[in-house]
Amino acid sequence: MLSLFLTVSCSVKVPENYTDINSLPPLFPDYTDVTVPANIAPLTFRIDVEAEDYVTRFKAGDKEVVIEGEEVEVSQSDWGELLEIAKGDKIAVDVFVENDGEWKKYKTFTVFVSPDKIDQYISYRLIPPSYVAYEKLTLNQRNLSNYDEDVIYSNMLAAKGPGQCINCHSYKNYKTDNMQFHVRQHKGGTLFVHNGDAKKIDLRSDSTISAGVYPSFNPKYDVVAYSVNTTGQVFHTMNNNKIEVQDTLSDIILYNPVKQTVTHVANDPNDLEVFPTWSPDGKTLYYCVARVECNDATKTRTSQLVEGYKDIKYDILRRSWDPETGLFGEPEMVFEASSLGKSATFPRVSPNGRFLLFALGEYGCFHIWHKDADLYVYDLSNGKYWPLEKANSDYAESYHSWSSDGKWILFASRRMDGNYSRLYIAKMNEDGTSEKAFALPQKSADYYDFFDRSFNVPEFMVEPVNISPQEFAEIIKGDSVKVKYDPSVK
């Protein structure tokens, strides 16, 4: 068959004669019919079908970009023009494939370009899949408008021989002049940046279970909420969830970086309290609570909790806080997931204070390993809740965060292969629903095929971390500032 071509450039031509295929093209990653920010990096993908030739056309207004080949990589300059032209509208994408001299065209798909930009930076941990290789773990930051990525800190920088583990990075109001991350094991402590001044803090006290984890900076006042936990892991031999991470003890504490004090917020011995998070006005603290009963005197608390792991269900509670007196109100139930036979974890309040985004699964607190876990939204104005159907998948969704304007969410999902967690972005609508989630764009179409680390704990930032990894390492090698326990604040 003789095909006619429309010439778009001197090297790539778009087929003019073809047969239509009544389905969307199989892409990896899947970027069909997604909504993207006006400042996102180019969406690079691979056409996942065998063919002798491939042509892909992007069109917005009078701008056309035509690319030949199985891997579709639009240049930064061309992509920027497409985004600008299509802002508030769509980029149309046509995929053509050729076999035996015959061209076929898949259904046109679109990329809607929201006029809303996204926070320019994100950060996350990159962690190897093996528990014997965790020392290669790094904390990284990424520029969302391109593919630039930098290491904030590496496990190995301050460790000579003994290993480290870094976790729980967090920022106040999406800025990096008040931030923190934990270093465990060798030279352990909390690397805490307060108004630009970096120190290593020892958050442990004789009155608390452990050093603080799962931090939440109060957005208005100079305090940080943490949980303190005794945590263990159980490895399944015949279970799709693979790993069970459990707390056997956990409380909520408050840290004051000015006074260098910690105090209890919630420490009921019959409760497991975890995942504190503040409201945007800084006057309400949300957190998760599981009521546990260990009544068998012949067994340890730990063994009873491990044996009954499927019975541990977390609810979402809140307590008011008076910044003048430092006093907390009584706990109030917000979302009683346990009454539904479910467990709710990792609540995050939207910047406008209306919605609570959380993970909902069958049981437990570590939903990043639970295949059934999905993202849900709870409307704090009327008590209604619903799943984010366009963002969820058949695999685990968890570790989610809101952009600074509340118009985007970022979360970890194992949907690509069921094993590695990758980052996804979804546009949030004013009614608390979302658009289809899309994978964090990478420069190469086969990036996710070969990258052997999981993305973990993604956070939005409006600016990069400017303290160098080497500066952090020198601080971590030094001594810690020891906090004092203050029993007066309740």
C-alpha positions in Angstrom: 0.0 0.0 0.0 1.3 3.4 -0.9 1.0 5.9 1.9 0.9 9.7 1.6 2.6 11.9 4.2 2.2 15.4 5.5 5.6 16.8 6.1 6.0 18.5 9.5 9.8 18.6 9.6 12.6 17.6 7.3 13.1 14.3 9.1 9.7 13.2 10.5 6.5 12.8 8.6 2.9 12.2 9.8 1.0 9.5 7.9 -1.9 10.9 5.9 -3.4 7.5 5.0 -4.0 5.1 7.9 -6.6 2.8 9.5 -8.1 3.9 12.8 -7.8 1.7 15.9 -10.7 2.3 18.3 -8.7 2.3 21.5 -6.2 4.4 23.3 -2.5 3.7 22.7 -0.8 1.5 25.2 1.8 3.8 26.9 4.3 3.4 29.6 3.9 5.3 31.8 0.2 5.9 31.1 -0.3 9.6 30.4 -3.5 9.3 28.4 -6.2 11.9 29.3 -4.4 13.3 32.4 -4.5 16.8 33.8 -1.1 18.3 34.4 0.2 21.6 35.9 1.3 24.5 33.6 4.9 24.1 34.8 5.4 20.3 34.7 8.4 18.6 33.0 7.9 16.9 29.7 5.8 13.7 29.8 8.2 11.1 28.4 6.7 7.7 27.5 7.1 4.5 25.5 4.6 3.1 23.0 4.2 -0.4 24.4 3.2 -2.3 21.2 5.4 -4.1 18.7 5.7 -2.2 15.4 8.2 -1.5 12.7 7.8 2.3 13.0 6.1 4.8 15.2 5.1 8.4 14.9 3.6 10.6 17.6 2.2 14.1 17.1 1.6 16.7 19.8 -0.7 19.6 18.8 -1.8 22.7 20.6 -3.1 25.7 18.6 -0.8 26.1 15.6 2.1 24.4 17.4 2.9 20.8 16.3 5.7 18.6 17.6 6.2 15.3 15.7 8.5 12.6 17.0 9.5 9.3 15.5 10.3 6.1 17.4 9.0 3.9 20.2 10.3 6.2 22.9 8.7 9.6 22.9 10.8 12.4 24.4 9.7 16.0 23.7 12.4 18.6 24.2 12.1 21.0 27.1 11.7 24.0 24.8 9.0 22.4 22.6 7.2 21.1 25.7 7.3 24.6 27.3 5.7 26.1 24.2 2.9 23.4 24.1 2.1 24.0 27.8 1.9 27.8 27.3 -0.3 27.6 24.3 -2.6 24.9 25.8 -2.9 26.5 29.3 -6.5 26.1 30.4 -7.1 23.8 27.3 -5.7 20.6 25.9 -2.7 19.2 24.0 -4.0 16.6 21.5 -1.7 13.6 21.0 -1.9 11.2 18.1 0.0 7.9 18.0 0.6 6.1 14.7 2.2 2.6 14.3 3.3 0.9 11.1 3.7 -2.8 10.2 4.2 -4.2 6.7 3.9 -0.8 5.2 0.4 -0.2 6.7 -0.1 2.6 9.2 -2.6 2.6 11.9 -3.7 5.4 14.2 -4.9 5.0 17.8 -7.6 7.2 19.3 -6.5 10.7 19.9 -5.8 11.3 23.6 -5.4 14.6 25.3 -3.3 16.1 28.1 -5.3 18.9 29.8 -3.0 21.7 30.9 -4.3 23.3 34.1 -3.7 27.0 34.4 -2.7 26.2 38.0 1.0 25.7 38.5 2.4 23.2 41.0 5.0 23.8 43.7 8.3 23.7 41.9 10.1 21.2 44.2 9.4 17.9 45.9 11.6 15.7 48.2 11.5 12.0 48.9 13.6 9.1 50.1 15.0 6.6 47.6 15.3 3.3 49.3 16.6 -0.1 47.9 14.3 -3.1 48.1 16.6 -5.2 50.3 16.9 -4.8 54.0 20.7 -5.6 53.7 21.2 -2.7 51.3 19.3 0.1 53.1 22.5 2.0 53.8 22.4 3.2 50.2 19.3 5.2 51.1 19.3 8.9 50.2 17.0 11.8 50.7 16.6 13.7 47.4 14.9 16.8 46.0 13.6 17.2 42.5 12.6 20.2 40.4 9.2 19.4 38.9 9.6 21.8 36.0 12.5 19.7 34.6 14.4 16.6 35.6 17.0 18.1 37.9 17.5 16.0 41.0 19.9 16.6 44.0 20.8 14.7 47.1 19.8 16.4 50.3 21.6 13.9 52.4 23.0 10.4 52.0 23.2 7.7 54.6 26.9 7.1 54.0 28.2 10.6 54.4 28.6 10.6 58.2 29.0 6.8 58.7 32.4 5.1 58.5 31.7 1.5 59.0 28.4 1.6 61.0 25.4 2.3 58.9 22.7 4.9 59.3 19.1 5.2 58.3 17.4 8.5 57.4 13.7 9.1 57.6 10.9 11.5 58.3 11.9 14.7 56.4 9.4 17.5 57.0 9.1 21.3 56.4 7.2 24.2 57.9 4.9 25.8 55.4 6.7 24.1 52.5 9.8 26.2 53.1 13.3 24.9 54.0 14.4 27.4 56.6 12.4 25.3 59.1 12.8 21.6 58.4 14.0 18.4 59.8 14.9 14.8 59.2 16.0 11.9 61.4 19.2 9.9 61.4 19.0 6.6 63.2 21.8 4.2 64.4 25.3 5.6 64.0 25.5 9.2 65.2 21.7 9.2 65.4 19.5 12.2 66.2 17.2 14.7 64.5 18.7 17.1 62.1 16.6 20.2 62.9 16.8 23.5 61.0 15.1 26.3 63.0 15.0 29.7 61.3 17.9 28.7 59.1 20.1 27.4 62.0 20.8 23.7 61.8 21.5 21.5 64.8 21.3 17.9 65.8 18.7 17.3 68.5 18.2 14.4 70.8 14.4 14.2 71.2 14.6 11.3 73.7 13.7 11.7 77.3 13.3 9.3 80.3 9.6 10.1 80.2 8.9 9.2 76.6 9.0 6.0 74.6 11.6 7.0 72.0 12.8 9.9 70.0 10.1 11.6 67.9 9.0 10.3 64.4 6.3 11.3 61.9 6.7 15.1 62.5 4.3 17.8 61.8 5.3 21.5 62.0 2.7 23.8 63.4 2.1 26.2 60.5 1.6 29.3 62.7 3.4 28.6 66.0 6.9 27.5 67.0 6.1 23.9 68.0 6.3 20.5 66.2 4.2 17.4 67.0 5.7 13.9 66.8 4.7 10.4 67.6 7.0 8.3 69.7 7.0 4.6 68.9 8.2 1.2 69.7 8.0 -0.4 66.2 8.6 -3.9 64.9 8.4 -5.7 61.6 6.9 -9.1 60.6 7.7 -10.7 57.3 4.9 -12.8 55.7 5.8 -16.0 53.8 2.4 -16.3 52.1 0.8 -12.9 51.8 0.6 -10.3 49.1 1.3 -7.6 51.6 4.8 -9.1 52.3 5.7 -7.0 55.4 3.7 -6.0 58.4 5.1 -2.9 60.3 3.5 -2.6 63.7 3.7 -0.3 66.8 3.5 -2.1 70.1 3.7 1.3 72.0 3.1 4.8 70.6 2.2 8.2 72.0 2.1 11.8 70.7 4.5 14.5 72.0 5.0 18.2 71.4 8.5 19.7 70.8 9.3 23.4 71.4 12.5 24.3 69.5 12.9 27.6 71.4 12.7 26.1 74.9 14.2 22.7 73.8 11.5 20.9 75.6 9.1 18.0 74.9 5.9 17.1 76.5 3.1 14.5 76.1 0.0 15.3 74.1 -1.6 11.8 74.1 -0.2 8.8 76.1 -3.0 6.5 77.0 -1.4 3.1 77.6 -4.4 1.4 76.0 -4.1 3.4 72.9 -1.7 3.4 70.0 -1.4 7.1 68.9 0.4 8.0 65.7 0.6 10.3 62.6 0.0 13.8 64.1 -0.9 16.6 61.7 -1.9 20.2 62.3 -4.8 22.2 60.9 -3.8 25.3 58.7 -4.6 27.7 61.6 -2.4 25.8 63.9 -5.0 25.4 66.6 -6.2 21.8 66.0 -4.1 18.6 66.1 -5.3 15.6 64.2 -3.9 12.1 64.8 -4.7 8.4 64.5 -5.6 6.2 67.4 -6.1 2.4 67.7 -7.6 1.0 70.9 -5.8 -2.2 71.9 -6.5 -4.8 74.6 -3.8 -7.2 75.7 -5.5 -9.3 78.4 -3.7 -12.6 78.1 -1.3 -12.8 81.1 0.5 -15.7 79.6 1.7 -13.8 76.6 3.7 -10.6 76.1 2.1 -7.5 74.8 4.2 -7.7 71.6 3.2 -11.3 70.9 -0.5 -10.5 71.4 -0.4 -7.6 69.0 1.6 -9.5 66.4 -0.9 -12.4 66.6 -3.9 -10.1 66.4 -2.4 -7.7 63.7 -5.5 -7.8 61.6 -7.6 -6.6 64.5 -5.7 -3.3 64.9 -7.9 -0.6 63.4 -7.0 3.1 63.6 -9.5 6.0 63.8 -8.8 9.7 63.2 -9.2 12.0 66.2 -8.5 15.6 66.9 -7.7 17.9 69.9 -8.0 21.7 70.0 -4.9 23.5 71.2 -4.6 26.9 72.8 -1.3 28.6 71.7 -1.5 31.1 74.6 -1.6 28.5 77.4 -0.2 25.5 75.5 -3.2 23.4 76.7 -4.9 20.7 74.6 -8.7 20.0 74.7 -10.2 16.6 75.0 -10.0 14.1 72.2 -12.8 14.3 69.6 -13.7 11.5 67.1 -13.4 12.7 63.5 -13.6 9.5 61.4 -14.3 6.2 63.2 -12.9 3.8 60.6 -13.0 1.0 63.1 -16.8 1.0 63.1 -16.6 0.2 59.4 -14.1 -2.6 60.0 -11.4 -0.4 58.4 -8.2 1.4 59.5 -7.4 5.1 58.6 -3.9 6.4 58.6 -1.8 9.4 57.7 -4.3 12.2 57.8 -3.3 15.4 56.0 -5.5 18.6 56.1 -5.9 20.6 52.9 -4.5 24.1 53.0 -8.0 25.6 53.0 -8.9 23.5 56.1 -11.9 21.8 54.5 -10.7 18.4 53.5 -8.8 15.6 55.3 -6.9 13.3 52.9 -6.0 9.9 54.4 -5.3 6.3 53.5 -7.9 3.7 54.3 -7.2 0.0 54.5 -8.3 -3.2 56.2 -6.1 -3.0 59.2 -2.9 -1.6 60.7 -0.9 1.6 60.4 1.7 1.0 57.6 -0.5 1.0 54.5 2.4 1.5 52.1 2.7 -2.3 52.2 -1.1 -3.0 52.1 -2.4 -3.8 48.6 -6.0 -2.8 49.7 -5.0 0.7 50.8 -6.7 3.6 49.0 -6.7 7.4 49.3 -9.9 8.8 50.8 -11.1 12.4 51.4 -13.2 13.4 54.4 -15.1 16.7 54.2 -14.7 18.4 57.6 -17.6 20.7 56.9 -20.3 18.0 56.6 -18.8 14.6 57.6 -19.0 13.0 54.2 -16.2 10.9 52.8 -15.3 9.2 49.5 -12.5 7.4 47.7 -10.3 9.2 45.2 -11.5 6.9 42.4 -9.4 8.5 39.6 -6.3 8.5 41.7 -6.5 5.0 43.3 -5.5 1.7 41.8 -5.5 -2.0 42.7 -2.3 -1.5 44.6 -1.2 0.3 47.7 -1.6 4.1 47.8 -0.2 6.0 50.8 2.2 8.6 52.0 0.4 11.5 50.4 0.8 15.3 50.7 -1.0 18.5 49.5 0.6 21.2 47.4 0.8 24.6 49.1 -2.3 25.8 47.3 -4.3 22.6 47.8 -4.8 22.1 44.0 -2.5 19.0 43.7 -1.6 16.0 45.6 1.5 13.8 45.6 1.5 10.2 46.8 3.3 6.9 46.6 1.8 3.9 44.8 3.0 0.4 43.8 0.7 0.2 40.7 3.5 0.0 38.2 4.7 -3.5 39.2 3.3 -4.3 42.6 6.8 -4.1 44.2 8.4 -0.7 43.9 6.6 2.5 45.1 6.6 5.3 42.6 5.3 8.8 42.9 2.1 10.0 41.3 0.5 13.5 41.0 -3.2 14.2 40.7 -5.2 17.4 40.2 -7.6 18.1 43.1 -10.9 19.8 42.3 -12.8 22.2 44.5 -15.3 19.6 45.5 -12.6 17.2 46.9 -12.6 14.9 43.9 -9.5 14.3 41.8 -8.5 13.9 38.2 -6.6 10.9 36.9 -3.2 10.5 38.6 0.0 10.5 36.5 3.5 9.2 37.2 6.3 11.6 38.1 7.8 12.4 34.7 11.3 11.2 34.1 13.8 12.1 31.3 14.0 8.6 29.9 11.0 6.5 28.9 12.5 3.3 30.4 13.6 5.0 33.7 11.1 3.0 35.8 12.0 -0.3 34.1 15.5 -0.2 35.5 15.5 2.1 38.6 15.8 -0.3 41.5 14.7 1.9 44.4 11.4 2.9 45.9 10.2 6.5 46.3 9.1 7.1 49.8 7.5 9.9 51.9 7.0 12.5 49.2 6.7 16.1 50.3 6.0 19.4 48.4 8.4 22.3 48.8 8.3 25.9 47.4 12.1 26.1 47.5 15.0 23.8 47.5 17.1 22.8 50.5 20.3 25.0 50.2 22.3 23.4 53.0 24.7 21.0 51.4 24.8 17.3 52.2 28.4 17.8 53.5 27.3 20.5 55.9 24.5 18.2 57.2 27.1 15.4 57.6 29.4 17.6 59.7 26.5 18.5 62.0 25.5 14.9 62.3 29.0 13.9 63.2 28.9 16.3 66.2 27.1 16.2 69.5 23.3 16.5 70.0 21.4 19.1 71.8 19.5 17.2 74.5 15.8 18.2 75.1 14.2 18.4 78.5 10.9 16.8 79.4 8.2 19.3 80.5 5.3 17.6 82.4 3.4 20.9 82.9 1.8 21.1 79.4 -1.3 18.8 79.0 
